[in-house]
Amino acid sequence: MSQWTFLTNHAQVLLCIAQNQNATAREIAGQVGITERAVQRILRDLHDAGYVSHTRVGRSNRYAIHADRPMRHPAQHGLAVRELLDLLG
């Protein structure tokens, strides 16, 4: 049986942050089922594209999702990330 899923790891990381803005990369990795290093790459992608920002709080990061940003795929033209988060969150 193939091991495909409906949502990308980028979407899974975004959903984890929506559920817990204080989650560590290690916690996100455990929940998504990928390495901590993969989470860090995805967070960098999301940050560079303007979907996520972070603030340093002590030794941890607190993440903020910019839910008004548009979905990236042409099939979701005109839809914001907020709509995905509302649907799945």
ZAMARGU-4260 file (C-alpha; in steps of 0.2 Angstrom, whole numbers, plus 5000, padded with zeros to 4 digits):
<rodrens>
0) 5000/5000/5000 | 5007/5017/4995 | 5011/5030/5009 | 5004/5046/5002 | 4994/5059/5011
5) 4982/5073/5007 | 4992/5087/5015 | 5010/5092/5012 | 5022/5093/5026 | 5022/5112/5024
10) 5003/5111/5027 | 5006/5100/5042 | 5019/5111/5050 | 5007/5126/5048 | 4993/5117/5056
15) 5004/5112/5071 | 5009/5130/5073 | 4990/5135/5072 | 4987/5123/5086 | 5001/5129/5097
20) 5011/5144/5093 | 5024/5139/5106 | 5028/5122/5099 | 5046/5118/5097 | 5054/5111/5081
25) 5056/5095/5090 | 5038/5094/5095 | 5032/5099/5078 | 5043/5085/5070 | 5036/5072/5082
30) 5018/5077/5077 | 5021/5078/5059 | 5033/5062/5058 | 5048/5071/5050 | 5065/5076/5056
35) 5068/5091/5066 | 5080/5097/5052 | 5066/5095/5040 | 5054/5106/5051 | 5068/5119/5052
40) 5069/5119/5032 | 5050/5121/5031 | 5049/5135/5044 | 5062/5144/5034 | 5052/5141/5018
45) 5036/5148/5027 | 5045/5162/5034 | 5054/5167/5018 | 5037/5167/5009 | 5029/5178/5022
50) 5017/5164/5029 | 5025/5163/5047 | 5035/5175/5058 | 5043/5171/5074 | 5048/5181/5090
55) 5061/5175/5102 | 5054/5172/5120 | 5068/5167/5131 | 5076/5152/5123 | 5061/5147/5113
60) 5052/5154/5098 | 5034/5160/5097 | 5027/5158/5079 | 5013/5169/5071 | 5004/5164/5056
65) 5000/5177/5043 | 4983/5169/5038 | 4978/5183/5026 | 4992/5177/5014 | 4985/5168/4998
70) 4986/5150/4995 | 5000/5146/4982 | 4992/5134/4970 | 4982/5141/4956 | 4968/5129/4960
75) 4965/5139/4976 | 4967/5156/4968 | 4958/5169/4978 | 4958/5159/4994 | 4968/5164/5010
80) 4978/5152/5021 | 4965/5156/5034 | 4952/5146/5025 | 4963/5131/5026 | 4966/5133/5044
85) 4948/5136/5048 | 4943/5120/5038 | 4956/5109/5046 | 4959/5117/5063
</rodrens>
